[in-house]
Structure formats: C-alpha cells, structure tokens
C-alpha cells in the first residue's frame, strides 16, 4: 500500500468546522470513483489544508496524482500543493482491535505481552 500526504498552503483564515465539513462532503463524491483509493482523510489546519490518502499501490497513486491533478488543485485552491508519498506496510487499527500488515490482520503479540 501507499500513503500520500497532500498539503495545500492557505493565505486566508482557517475555515470553521462547518465550512470545512461542507466542502469535504461536496468533494467526497469525486474520491469515491478514484481507482485504487482505499481512503482519504481531509485536513484543516491553521497554515493550510489537504488530505491523507491510502492507495492500493504506488501505481494507482501515481495515476491519480498526474500532471492534470496538479493544475486542478492549483485552480481550485489558488496554491501549489506539496505531495509526499510513503510506502505503507503496517497499520494499528484500534477501532477494529487489530494490527494489519499489507492490509491483512496479524497476531500482534498483545495476548502474550499481557500474560
């Protein structure tokens, strides 16, 4: 898997939660159709916004973050984003109570450590 972090600088004030949620919900339909995208988390900070994307592979991430994507983001937000990609192997999923390697649950040693 691959995790991509997109950061978009902001020149104005940080949108409040309601505005950030409304904008994210409006654009969410776009990301439902992205091939190979597992998830996207929207970010809203004092210095800017962006997203954390999890893709099935580097190839599917690179297909999304293509030359057209850069222009589309600059047009939408009026700023050039930064994009950093990371290989992603292990996830601690506390909601599901599992550790995953390459998306598959594995024994994490918790039971042995507790004994």
N, C-alpha and C positions, 0 to 999 in steps of 0.2 A: 504494500500500500504506500501511498504518498500523501503527505500533509503539505498544503500550500498556505502560506500566510501572506495576505494582501493587506497593505497599509496605504490608506489614502489620506494625505495631509489635508487639513482644514484651515481655512483662513478666517472663518467666522466663528460664532459661538457654537458650543456643543448643543445639538438638538435635545430637547427633553425626551423622556422615555416614550411618551405617547407618539410624538412625531417620528422617533426612530423606529418604533414598532410598526407604525402605519407604513412607513417607507419600505421596511423589510417585508412586510406582508404583501405589499403591492408587487415587489420584485420576486417574491418566492416562486411564483409560477414559472419564471424563466429557468430557475435552477432545478425544477422537477424534471426537466427534459434533458439535462446535460448528461451525455453518455459517460458512464464510469464514475459519476459523482456519488459518493456514499452519503456525505453530509456537508452542510455549510452552517457555520455559526457566524452570525452578524456581530460586528464590533462597533461600539460607540464610545469614543474616549474624548478627553479634552483637546488633544492635539490632532485627532482625526478619527476616521472610521475604517472599516474594511471587513475582512472576513477570514475565517479559518476553514479551509476546505479539505475534506478527506476524499481521495480518489482511489479507485481500484489499482491504478498503476501510474507510473510516470508518463507512459504513452497517452493515457486518457487525459491526464492533467495538461500535458503539452498541447494536445489537440484543442482543449478549451482556451488555454492562455496563449492564443496565437496572435499574429500581428493585428488582426481586426479587433481583438479584445482590448488591446492597449488603447486604440483610438476610441472605442466605445466607452471605456471607463473615463478617459480624459474628457470626452464630450459630456458625459453625464455629471461628472463631479468637478470639472474645471481644474483638475490637478493630475499630475502623473503619479501613479501608484508605485510602490515597491512590491516586488514579488520574491518570496524566498520559498524554496521547495526543500522538503526533508523526506528522506526515506523513513518509513514508519513501520515498525515491526511489532511492538508490544503496547497493549492498552490495558490500563487498570480501569475496569468498569464497575464502580461501586454501586451504581443503580441496579445492575444485574447481579452483582456479587461475584464477578468473575475477572480473571486475568485472561487476555487473549493474545495469542501470537499469530500473526498473519490472519487475524480475524476469527480464529478458532479458539474456543475455551481450552485452557490447560490447567493442570493442577499447579497451584502457586506456592504450595508449601505451608499455607496458613494453618492447616489442621495439625501438621507435625510441629510447627512452631508453638502452637497453643498447648501442646501436651507437656 
